Amino acid sequence: MSTGHSKAAATFLQDKAMAAWHDETLWMVRAKRDNLSKSIPEWEALRDAASEIKLYSNSHLAELLTEFERNATANGAVVHWAKDADEYCGIVFDILDGHNVKHFIKSKSMLAEECGLNEYLEAKGIEVVESDLGERILQLMHKRPSHIVLPAIHIRKEEIGALFVKEMGTEPGNNDQTYLTHAARRGLRHKFLEAEAAMTGVNFAVASTGECVVCTNEGNADMGTSQPKLHIAAFGLEKIVPDRRSLGVFIRLLARSATGQAVTTYTSHYRKPRKGGELHIIIVDNGRTDILADDKHYKTLNCLRCGSCMNTCPVYRRSGGYSYSYFIPGPIGINLGMLKDDHRYRDNVSACSLCYSCQNVCPAKVDLADQIYCWRQHLDKIGCATPSKKMISKGMKVVMEHPWLFNTALRNAHLANGMPRWLLYSKVNTWGDGRDLPKFPAESFNEMWKKNEIK
């Protein structure tokens, strides 16, 4: 039985050249990550430290967030608390409306994407401009990101060239990356200058100093906050870290895991409002405390949003971000989507081979594959398990529990080699839709072992 994910993946795979490029490019990023990690002898110790710091922080949220608020307030910032997406969007609008803001510029924020901030503000008559290049391209195309770090990884330069001809008056047919980047820079320049307020996401919030740390490669966050006097920073409460020493662990891991860089080009610390300006910081829950209370899935809050699980995932690389129904794709998106709504996003659970590559590369050691396996067992409890899979699983259970039946099946497996293709690849064998069965040997391993065993 096809799921929503498999159907969307089939659509993605129709463009074979694009699918191959997507797979190869993301694997290249994974390889860069491996090369850098191997150059650091203490890499695994850093991952252990990151996991332990995250577990500590998430189990001491009340103390750390209160400490952050106290220090941020002492720095001159105004701290707000939002229990959900509606409250978060409302707070942002109230701040902007109170300053008569009509032009608002943003750097990339997955929290804003999660809460639907852009759509909310635009419905209120406020122009929202994404300043990250990939996000800006997608905004002009009216599309959502397909990757949390490389949001426009699925868009060809030819598509961007055609878009810029329409939106920026560039030369038709000139798809040179440098030319298009300069055109985008010119197009954004006046947006930076006319903006009356800016927003940044927050990669890490440091409790001991009350500062927000933002990591970018384009400098767009710094550009956005340099001109307007009103700056809004927002973060999910799991972004808190105890102190700068802890921050150092995550900075060493983040860029290496995300893009295979030693460090992001810009790592900016926002601590105080600029002279004569205001800094508003919004701390958002939106279901995170519910995740914390879930004893099977609380480690999801360890996630640094680096995207390394997507870069390594063989399913994501070969099916694209749009094949997932949750706004965050890949292994982390499967888990977050299920935590958000286990009925609505259940199809994504099938988008995993359980190869455990995601779990092996995660810098904060989120048990991604273990959690996905757990969600698969959960499907039956909520009445969403596929009947055919249940039937096959029960049949396999019978075979596995009876050695004589298992060995008989092994001895006779080679008979399938001579069966008519129409019989082997019937509708019952959905696995055979996209792949061929292996050739079964005439002699099983068990038989070979017993025959050749040295006495």
Secondary structure, DSSP 8 states (H G I E B T S, - for coil): ---HHHHHHHHHTTSHHHHHHHHHHHHHHHHHHHHHHHT-TTHHHHHHHHHHHHHHHHHSHHHHHHHHHHHHHHTT-EEEEESSHHHHHHHHHHHHHHTT--EEEE---HHHHHHTHHHHHHHTT-EEEE-SHHHHHHHHHT---SSSSSTTTTS-HHHHHHHHHHHH---TT---HHHHHHHHHHHHHHHHHH-SEEEE--SEEETTTTEEEEEESS-HHHHHHHS-SEEEEEEEGGGEESSHHHHHHHHHHHHHHHTS-SS-SEEEEE-S--TT-EEEEEEE-TTHHHHHT-TTTGGGGG-----HHHHH-HHHHHH-GGGSSSSS-HHHHHHHHHHH-TTTTGGGGGS-----HHHHH-TT---HHHHHHHHHHHHHHTT-S-HHHHHHHHHHHHHHH-HHHHHHHHHHGGGGGGS-HHHHTSTT-GGGGSS------SS-HHHHHHHH---
